[in-house]
Amino acid sequence: MSLAIVNARLIDPATELDGPGAVLIEKGLISDVRVGAEASFEGAKKIVDAGGLCLSPGLIDLRVKTGEPGAEQKETLETASLAALAGGITSFVVMPDTRPVIDDVALVQFIAERARETAKARVYPAGALTVGLAGEAMAELGLMAEAGAIAFSNGDWPVASAQGMKRAMAYAASLGALVMSRADERSLSGSGVMNAGAFAARAGLSGMPVEAEWIGAMRDTALAEQTGCRLLLDQVSTLRTLEIAGDARARGAKVFATAAAHSLFFNERDVGDYLTYCKVNPPFRDEETRQGLIRGLKDGLIDAVVSAHDPQPPEEKRLPFGEASFGAAGLETLLPALLSLYNDGAFSLLEALRPLTIGPAELLGLPQGRLAQGTPGDVILFDPGKPWLCERGELLSRSRNSPFDGRRLQGRVMKTFVGGELVFAR
């Protein structure tokens, strides 16, 4: 079936397109893009009038956790997919820290097959960098890559051994594989539960110092330079870490960076009266750092923004702050968090959408993330100014531990299409 979406405002960061137009999708692929207020496709079997809504490529999220397999009470691939599509995310990478860990071929295949059976979003498994995420023996990266692992990560746990990390990076480099690494020196961050500083001291909470991230980033970027590995610094939370990545890239290293959407929206004071929904790792930093990250995103130092979706059930969040689990649900608030920068005047729509579409697509080598002939018909219609109240009870994720709960936001997805099929409508 052919689907034409007309009377839309086309937003395509890949081509810097921002203007009225229409898109034709046939057999699951974009077959034509026409620009102009009168653009149409008369012969299409189905025509959707966008009513002036923005039409952009579907979002691509590089960091999503689920509980499947092993902790399905937190999230399944199916429920994560439902929440993702409601947030305009048509493709996402699922992290390997499940029970059991995704560290062998059978589990990579399980995730891929289970996603095909239950999820309408496109799901890409990331394989574990080390066996069991223990940071010791390297996992079978080559076999997992052949089975469909799109990247490799040690999850929230940095590989403590520099020699072990170097071996894994060298092997990944020989495969042309992307390694995602949390920059952290655990001997410094240790048992910290929020950003180290005066605010944490007054709250009587142990802090996670920024230098723990810097030291981890310096080590990993040096190893990436030495091995030629494609390194993605995962969830950068300080401007200095971005500068470390930028300096390495200037010397020819294949180093990239992501930031979590909530790190661009919140600062450490949002922890307030020990709000455990705001307990994340890396933690919310101070306001000066948040503003620095926003500048870094605008300057192109951040290649992709992720939801950092980490579902945690109420029994793991409704505890004293120091005992509560880290993690925030983020699939349905990824786009609104970026649109807040647009609505505040800090970004154009193209700038706000770039780290959610073409940025992650290029990192993973995916064809989607752009409005171009022959690419997957994964598109969204959204209203960038639509006001709404985020209420956790209305979120589609199985665990609703959102730091945005109770926040008034602007910008919402109205329709989501995957391969030209309508898979979500608000």
Summary of the structure (lengths in Angstrom):
residues: 426
radius of gyration: 20.6
end to end distance: 22.6
largest distance: 66.5
contacts: 1609
relative contact order: 0.16
helix: 34%
strand: 26%
